[in-house]
Each structure stands twice: as C-alpha cells, then as structure tokens.
Amino acid sequence: MPVAEATAENEQVSADWALDWVDVRRVQQGDSAAYRPVVERHQLAVTRLMSRFTRDPAVVEELVQTVFVEAWRQIHNFRGEAPFVHWLTVIGTRTGYRFWKQQSKQRQRHARLEALPEPVAREDNSEAAHDAATKVHMVLSTLPPRDRLVLTLLHLEERSLKEISVLTGWSLAMVKVQAFRARQKLARVLERATS
C-alpha cells in the first residue's frame, strides 16, 4: 500500500475511533440514540466478518444484528483502550463461534461432501472465486466448530495466534494446539473426500 493511502487510512481510523468514543460515551450516559451512528459506521465491517461464518445472506444479517445487540448489552464494559471496531470483532468472532456450535448440534457431524447443497452464484464475485470459497466453506463445515473457528481466523482472516487468543478468549497455548489438531482433522477430511 502506498504511503499516502496508508496515511489516509490511519487518519480515517483515528477519526472513526474519536467519533466512536464520543458516541459510546453518550450511550453509556443514557443517550440511546447515539448508538445508531456507531452501528452505521461499523455495519459493513461486521457484515464482512459474519459472512465468514455462513454463506446464507439472511443468516449473515441475523448474526450482524446479534453482534450489535450483544455490543449494546455490554457497552458499559467498553473502556476505549482500543478502537471500538476491535471490540466488535471480538464479539462478532464469539457470536460466529456460538452459531457454529448450535449449527453443529442440529445436523450430523460427518455429512458427506457430495450431499451438501450446490452453491448459489453471487453477482459480486467471479464464478470461479465464488465456487472456490463455497468449497472451502463446505469442507470447513464438516469440522467441529472449534476447528472451523481457528482455521478460519488463522487462514481466511490471516490473524496471528496472539490475535486469535484475544478474539476467542483462549490461551495462546490452546490456540496453537487447536490449530495443529484442526489442520490434522482437515487433512483427514480432504483425504477421505479425494479417495
């Protein structure tokens, strides 16, 4: 990224952080109307994050609403030590993980890859990229929620082990062990699918 773009992006983040802090303080002091601009500023980022947990746009929308409701409930805990979007990302990651756990309980654990539904084409991606993303999500959906979460954060979101520890609330050692085990399970799933 060119220096000018990076500087402009950093200035925008700083401006958003300042706006968020003003609005959040107003909400914490009882002005519920101040929450709306916060939601509007971060709705796109939260939607992108939640789309990592499901390909169904209706479910993504529901998860986004859940994140903002949960943030509203916990807003008194926000201290402004980091950008509000980071705090929302933690809530979003944990919301997505809970969704996967609930989903896992509702269906058989080892669904055959061939039995999964065909992808529905979307206009905003090329067909090949969409098919590849759908296949990745299908393969990941065969894994337990913890494995899906760590692999998604590590490889799709390109988060560091330390960031994953913060987002999930797991110790760094647990993240490392979970990532190792998840990769082994994924390798076995892929091996079964190709044999």
C-alpha positions in Angstrom: 0.0 0.0 0.0 1.4 3.4 -0.9 2.4 5.7 1.9 -0.3 8.3 1.1 -3.0 5.6 1.1 -1.7 4.2 4.4 -1.6 7.7 6.0 -5.2 8.4 4.8 -6.4 5.1 6.1 -4.7 5.7 9.5 -6.3 9.2 9.7 -9.7 7.7 8.9 -9.2 5.0 11.7 -8.3 7.7 14.1 -11.3 9.9 13.2 -13.6 6.9 13.5 -12.1 6.0 16.8 -12.7 9.5 18.1 -16.3 9.5 16.8 -16.9 6.1 18.3 -15.6 7.2 21.7 -17.8 10.3 21.7 -20.9 8.3 20.7 -20.2 5.4 23.0 -19.7 7.7 26.0 -23.1 9.3 25.2 -24.7 5.8 25.1 -23.0 4.9 28.4 -24.5 8.1 29.9 -28.0 7.1 28.7 -28.4 8.6 25.2 -29.6 5.5 23.3 -29.9 7.5 20.0 -26.1 7.8 19.9 -25.8 4.1 19.2 -27.2 4.4 15.7 -24.2 6.2 14.2 -21.9 3.6 15.7 -23.9 0.8 14.1 -23.9 2.6 10.8 -20.2 3.2 10.8 -19.4 -0.4 11.5 -22.2 -2.4 9.9 -20.1 -3.2 6.7 -17.1 -4.4 8.7 -19.3 -6.6 11.0 -21.2 -8.0 7.9 -17.9 -9.0 6.3 -16.8 -10.7 9.5 -20.0 -12.6 9.9 -20.0 -13.7 6.3 -17.0 -15.9 7.3 -19.4 -18.0 9.4 -22.1 -18.6 6.8 -22.8 -18.1 3.1 -26.5 -17.5 3.7 -27.2 -13.8 3.4 -30.3 -14.0 5.7 -28.3 -15.7 8.4 -25.4 -13.2 8.0 -27.9 -10.4 8.6 -29.3 -12.2 11.7 -25.7 -12.7 13.0 -24.9 -9.0 12.4 -27.9 -8.0 14.4 -26.9 -10.4 17.2 -23.5 -8.8 17.3 -24.9 -5.3 17.6 -27.4 -6.3 20.2 -24.7 -8.0 22.2 -22.5 -4.9 21.9 -25.4 -2.8 23.1 -25.9 -5.0 26.1 -22.2 -4.9 27.0 -21.4 -1.3 26.0 -21.0 -0.3 29.6 -17.9 -2.5 29.6 -16.2 -0.7 26.7 -13.3 1.5 28.0 -11.9 2.9 24.8 -8.5 1.4 25.2 -8.6 0.2 21.6 -10.8 1.1 18.6 -14.5 0.1 19.0 -14.2 -2.0 15.9 -11.7 -4.3 17.6 -14.2 -4.8 20.5 -16.9 -5.5 17.9 -14.6 -8.0 16.2 -14.2 -9.9 19.5 -18.0 -10.0 20.0 -18.5 -11.0 16.3 -16.0 -13.8 16.5 -17.6 -15.3 19.6 -21.1 -14.9 18.1 -20.0 -16.7 15.0 -18.4 -19.5 17.1 -21.7 -19.9 19.1 -23.5 -20.1 15.8 -21.3 -22.9 14.5 -21.7 -24.8 17.8 -25.5 -24.5 17.5 -25.4 -25.5 13.9 -23.2 -28.5 14.7 -25.7 -29.8 17.2 -28.5 -29.5 14.7 -27.0 -31.7 11.9 -25.0 -34.8 11.6 -21.3 -34.2 12.2 -19.9 -36.1 9.3 -22.1 -35.1 6.4 -20.8 -36.3 3.1 -19.4 -33.6 0.9 -21.5 -34.7 -2.1 -24.7 -34.3 -0.1 -24.1 -30.6 0.6 -26.2 -28.1 -1.5 -24.9 -26.6 -4.7 -23.7 -23.0 -4.4 -25.8 -20.1 -5.5 -23.9 -17.7 -7.7 -23.5 -14.2 -6.4 -23.0 -11.1 -8.5 -20.2 -9.5 -6.6 -17.6 -12.3 -7.1 -16.4 -14.1 -10.2 -18.0 -17.5 -10.6 -14.7 -19.4 -10.1 -13.8 -17.4 -6.9 -17.3 -18.0 -5.5 -17.1 -21.7 -6.3 -13.7 -21.9 -4.5 -15.0 -20.0 -1.5 -18.1 -22.2 -1.3 -16.0 -25.4 -1.5 -13.7 -24.1 1.3 -16.8 -23.3 3.5 -18.3 -26.8 2.7 -15.1 -28.5 3.7 -14.8 -26.4 6.9 -18.4 -27.1 7.7 -17.6 -30.8 8.2 -15.2 -29.9 11.1 -16.2 -29.2 14.7 -16.8 -25.6 15.5 -13.6 -25.0 17.4 -11.6 -26.3 14.5 -13.5 -24.3 12.0 -13.0 -21.1 14.0 -9.3 -21.5 14.5 -8.7 -22.3 10.8 -11.0 -19.5 9.6 -9.2 -16.9 11.8 -5.8 -18.3 11.0 -6.0 -18.8 7.3 -9.0 -16.9 5.9 -8.8 -13.9 8.2 -4.9 -14.2 8.3 -4.9 -13.4 12.1 -1.9 -14.1 14.2 -2.0 -16.7 17.0 -2.0 -13.8 19.5 -4.9 -12.1 17.8 -6.8 -15.4 17.8 -6.2 -15.8 21.5 -7.7 -12.3 22.2 -10.7 -12.9 19.9 -11.6 -16.3 21.3 -10.5 -15.8 24.9 -8.3 -19.0 24.7 -4.8 -19.1 25.9 -2.0 -18.8 23.3 -1.0 -22.4 24.0 -4.6 -23.6 23.5 -4.7 -21.7 20.1 -1.5 -23.4 19.0 -2.8 -26.9 20.0 -6.2 -26.2 18.5 -4.7 -25.1 15.2 -2.4 -28.1 15.0 -5.3 -30.5 15.7 -7.6 -28.7 13.3 -5.1 -28.9 10.4 -4.8 -32.7 11.1 -8.6 -33.1 11.0 -8.8 -31.1 7.8 -6.1 -33.2 6.2 -8.1 -36.3 7.0 -11.4 -34.8 5.7 -9.6 -33.9 2.4 -8.0 -37.3 2.2 -11.4 -39.1 2.6 -13.0 -36.7 0.1 -10.4 -37.4 -2.6 -10.2 -41.2 -2.1 
